[in-house]
Amino acid sequence: MNNGVARHALSLIVNAIYFTAEWEYKFYSESNTKQKFFSSETDAREMDFMNDMEEHRLYAEDDSVQVLSLQYKDTSYAFNIFLPKKRFGLEELKESLNGAKIQHLLSKLEIAYISVSKA
């Protein structure tokens, strides 16, 4: 991924964080569980993870990445989270992502049960 694309992607991520809309499906706090979250190779801490046991979350994966698509009530929009399977593999993932790979992953989204860190 070249620097121009990376800057544009970061801009999209930042814009998505400030996007105000209602979720199609909310997470409920009574479904939260405590699990270890690793913020670095030497730093792990117990955090709340949001769980959803209903079958309405969209998920896909390949050998290197997991994708979760959180839908908004206005189904024209979704918040797509890309998580490297390799712990601390974010830089590798950023280098390997391109439009074709993103489109391929999004085309594979299927309904699944999920667990997501609240951090």
C-alpha positions, -999 to +999 in steps of 0.1 A: +000+000+000+016+033-010+017+063+013-011+082-005-035+053-002-025+048+035-032+085+043-065+083+025-074+051+044-064+067+077-087+096+068-115+073+062-109+055+095-109+088+114-140+100+096-158+067+104-150+072+141-168+106+141-197+093+120-229+096+140-256+071+132-276+044+149-265+008+148-287-018+132-279-041+161-266-029+195-243-048+218-258-054+253-236-049+284-250-081+301-233-101+273-199-086+280-171-109+293-136-102+307-107-114+285-071-105+279-063-078+255-027-074+242-018-038+234+019-048+229+040-079+231+047-071+268+014-055+278-017-075+284-047-065+305-082-078+313-108-059+294-145-061+287-153-078+254-186-072+237-203-105+227-232-111+205-250-144+205-276-135+179-270-144+143-269-110+127-232-099+126-214-102+093-179-118+094-153-130+069-117-142+070-088-154+050-054-167+060-042-133+073-071-112+083-106-113+100-133-088+090-163-077+110-189-055+094-211-036+118-243-024+101-260+009+106-298+013+106-292+031+073-280+001+054-261+023+029-233+024+056-213-001+076-183+000+098-158-026+087-131-037+111-100-055+097-080-074+123-048-093+115-048-129+125-011-126+134-008-108+168+010-075+163+007-080+125-010-046+117+019-033+096+020-065+075-017-063+071-016-026+060+011-035+034-010-064+020-043-047+017-055-034-016-088-026-032-092-061-047-084-079-014-108-056+005-136-062-020-129-100-020-132-101+018-163-080+019-179-102-007-174-132+016-192-117+047-215-142+064-236-141+095-217-152+126-215-150+164-187-126+175-167-112+204-151-077+202-129-058+226-144-026+240-110-009+239 
